[in-house]
Amino acid sequence: MRSDGISRAAKDIVQATFFQKVILCALAGFAAACLIQWGKVFVEGADKALNGGYEHRASDPLAPQK
């Protein structure tokens, strides 16, 4: 009986090539950068939402007078 294709791939140990590892690391790095950027935007938005009600009442002593 001939064993090839998907049934053989499940039985053999498949090693990733160097180029596949480079692509995988690039994708992982991109995903990490996306998560970090999303976190920064989320925190800035949450901070603005929480402090938005106080901005019109708070006066900055170092700000130029209008």
C-alpha positions as CSV (number, residue, x, y, z in Angstrom):
1,M,0.0,0.0,0.0
2,R,1.3,3.4,-0.9
3,S,1.5,6.0,1.8
4,D,1.8,9.6,0.7
5,G,0.1,13.0,1.1
6,I,-1.7,14.0,4.2
7,S,-1.6,10.5,5.8
8,R,2.2,10.5,5.5
9,A,2.6,14.0,6.7
10,A,0.9,13.2,10.0
11,K,3.3,10.3,10.6
12,D,6.6,12.1,9.6
13,I,8.2,14.8,11.7
14,V,8.1,17.9,9.6
15,Q,10.9,20.4,10.3
16,A,10.3,24.1,9.5
17,T,12.9,25.6,7.1
18,F,14.9,28.7,8.1
19,F,12.8,30.9,5.8
20,Q,9.6,29.7,7.4
21,K,11.0,30.5,10.8
22,V,11.9,34.0,9.7
23,I,8.4,34.6,8.4
24,L,6.9,33.2,11.6
25,C,9.1,35.5,13.8
26,A,8.2,38.5,11.6
27,L,4.5,37.7,12.0
28,A,4.8,37.3,15.7
29,G,6.7,40.6,16.0
30,F,4.1,42.4,14.0
31,A,1.3,40.9,16.2
32,A,3.2,42.0,19.3
33,A,3.6,45.5,17.9
34,C,-0.1,45.7,17.1
35,L,-1.0,44.7,20.6
36,I,1.3,47.2,22.2
37,Q,0.0,50.0,19.9
38,W,-3.6,49.0,20.6
39,G,-2.9,49.1,24.4
40,K,-1.4,52.6,24.1
41,V,-4.5,53.8,22.2
42,F,-6.8,52.1,24.6
43,V,-5.2,53.6,27.7
44,E,-5.1,57.1,26.1
45,G,-8.7,56.9,25.2
46,A,-9.7,55.6,28.6
47,D,-7.7,58.4,30.3
48,K,-9.3,61.0,28.1
49,A,-12.8,59.6,28.8
50,L,-12.2,59.6,32.6
51,N,-10.6,63.0,32.8
52,G,-12.8,64.7,30.1
53,G,-15.2,66.0,32.7
54,Y,-12.5,67.8,34.6
55,E,-10.7,69.5,31.8
56,H,-13.1,72.4,31.5
57,R,-12.9,73.2,35.3
58,A,-9.2,72.6,35.8
59,S,-6.9,75.6,35.2
60,D,-3.2,75.1,34.3
61,P,-1.1,77.7,36.2
62,L,1.5,77.5,33.5
63,A,-0.9,78.0,30.6
64,P,-1.0,81.4,29.0
65,Q,-3.9,83.6,30.0
66,K,-6.6,84.2,27.5
